[in-house]
Amino acid sequence: MKNDSEAVSHLLTPLGVGIACRPKATIRRQIMRPKDPLPQQEKSGVVYRVGCSCGQSNYVGETVRLLQTRMTERAVVVRMNDAYSQVSAHFTGPGRAFKFEKIEILARGDNHVSRELFESWFSGPQTIDKGNALPAPYSVLRRCLGNVFRHVEGHCSWCQFQRTELTESSNG
């Protein structure tokens, strides 16, 4: 937002608070890129989403290995029609196929626990795999944050209701 930093500076100067602003996009950051970004298929330690050609479902998974390796394994499971795979059961239905060209990396995680948490966070009712159920506090947080991001004012009435309800139940 243009001129926001100047407006904040003018408001805080009478209070004796100095503001130091620096641009996010500097010439150095624009010019100095020592490495090219990795192609999506060559990234590892990621949580990813693959859509279905039916348009109503998706698969959310995580892998520590290269994404390309994991997608190759998924394709083999679907092709072999593995009886224990929900993904295979869904994608072998009529008119359904993996959208390998539209894989979306949702998050990166350094360890298994963080990737599983992200996988649970991004899984929803339209997700094919069982996945891990998100613990209750995180489910509340996900719903609240979803509402906050949807509100124009940034005020979440659902959160206020839950906070009031939790406070009343803990007091009484």
Secondary structure by P-SEA (a helix, b strand, c coil): ccaaaaaaaaaaccccbbbbbbbccccccccccccccccccccccccbbbbcccccbbbbbcccccaaaaaaaaaaaaaacccccaaaaaaacccccccccccccccccccaaaaaaaaaaacccccccccccccaaaaaaaaaaaaaaaccccccaaaaaaaaaaaaaaac
